[in-house]
């Protein structure tokens, strides 16, 4: 490959990937994933506590 073709490819990729340079967007996405993870963890732990309590009351846990 000629150097011009490589530079052209690099320029094309830089143009294509420029929207992904918005760091504030990635920060919001990352924080959203973390918040959703904690919300899911809270819901799961709450349900697990209910199921464990129900199993203890019904004798399902030995």
KAVENKA-V891253 format. One record per residue. N is the residue number from 1. RES is the residue in one letter. OMEGA is omega in radians with two decimals (none if undefined). NEAR is the number of other ideal C-beta (glycine too) atoms within 8 Angstrom. Layout:
N,RES,OMEGA,NEAR
N,RES,OMEGA,NEAR
//
This chain:
1,X,3.12,4
2,X,3.11,5
3,X,3.12,6
4,X,3.12,6
5,X,3.13,8
6,X,3.09,9
7,X,3.12,8
8,X,3.10,8
9,X,3.10,8
10,X,3.10,8
11,X,3.11,8
12,X,3.13,8
13,X,3.10,8
14,X,3.11,8
15,X,-3.11,7
16,X,-3.04,6
17,X,-3.12,8
18,X,3.12,7
19,X,-3.13,5
20,X,3.08,6
21,X,3.13,6
22,X,-3.06,7
23,X,3.14,6
24,X,3.10,6
25,X,3.14,7
26,X,3.10,9
27,X,3.11,8
28,X,3.13,8
29,X,3.14,8
30,X,3.13,8
31,X,3.10,8
32,X,3.12,8
33,X,3.14,8
34,X,3.13,8
35,X,3.11,8
36,X,3.09,8
37,X,3.13,8
38,X,3.08,8
39,X,3.09,8
40,X,3.11,8
41,X,3.13,8
42,X,3.14,8
43,X,-3.13,8
44,X,-3.14,8
45,X,3.12,8
46,X,3.10,8
47,X,3.13,8
48,X,3.07,8
49,X,3.09,8
50,X,-3.13,8
51,X,3.13,8
52,X,3.12,9
53,X,3.12,8
54,X,3.13,9
55,X,3.10,10
56,X,-3.14,9
57,X,-3.11,6
58,X,3.13,6
59,X,-3.13,6
60,X,3.11,6
61,X,-3.12,6
62,X,none,1
//
